[in-house]
């Protein structure tokens, strides 16, 4: 699905706090209409519903500082 089409559908989701896709389908008549009329949009939205609420990142990023007597250019020639 082209990015422009996905972006157009995403912009139909109301920008409100705690918005879910189910709420968006109930509150946005335009989103509901395109969802019902377009099979590709239906697949897109149904996939998004399955992914909604899942963790976005499974990694942990360490933050730290290494203190050494040597300069970095001594360690990495």
C-alpha positions in Angstrom: 0.0 0.0 0.0 1.5 3.4 -1.0 2.7 5.7 1.9 0.3 8.4 0.7 -2.7 6.1 1.1 -1.6 5.0 4.6 -1.1 8.6 5.6 -4.5 9.6 4.3 -6.1 6.8 6.4 -4.0 7.7 9.5 -5.1 11.3 9.2 -8.7 10.2 9.5 -8.1 9.0 13.1 -9.1 11.8 15.5 -6.2 13.3 17.4 -7.5 12.9 20.9 -6.1 11.4 24.1 -6.6 7.7 24.6 -7.9 7.3 21.1 -8.1 3.7 19.9 -8.8 2.4 16.4 -12.2 1.0 17.5 -13.1 4.5 18.9 -11.9 6.1 15.8 -14.1 3.9 13.6 -17.1 4.9 15.8 -16.2 8.7 15.9 -14.9 9.3 12.4 -17.6 8.8 9.7 -15.0 9.3 7.0 -12.8 6.5 8.4 -15.7 4.2 8.8 -16.9 4.8 5.2 -13.5 4.1 3.7 -13.0 1.1 6.0 -16.3 -0.4 4.7 -15.8 0.5 1.0 -12.1 -0.3 0.5 -10.7 -3.9 1.1 -7.1 -2.7 1.3 -8.0 -0.1 3.9 -9.9 -2.8 5.8 -6.8 -5.0 5.8 -4.7 -2.1 7.0 -7.0 -1.1 9.8 -7.6 -4.7 10.9 -3.8 -5.3 11.0 -3.4 -2.1 13.0 -6.0 -3.3 15.5 -4.0 -6.5 16.1 -0.8 -4.5 16.7 -2.5 -1.7 18.8 -1.2 -1.7 22.4 1.8 -4.0 21.8 5.2 -2.8 23.1 6.9 -0.7 20.5 10.5 -1.6 21.6 11.8 -4.8 23.1 15.3 -3.6 23.7 16.9 -1.8 26.6 19.3 1.0 25.9 22.1 1.5 28.4 23.2 4.9 29.3 26.6 5.3 30.9 29.9 7.0 30.9 33.3 5.2 30.8 36.0 6.9 32.9 39.5 5.9 32.0 43.1 7.1 32.4 43.7 6.7 28.7 42.3 8.9 25.9 40.0 7.3 23.3 42.6 7.8 20.6 45.0 5.7 22.6 42.6 2.8 22.7 41.4 3.1 19.0 44.4 4.0 16.9 
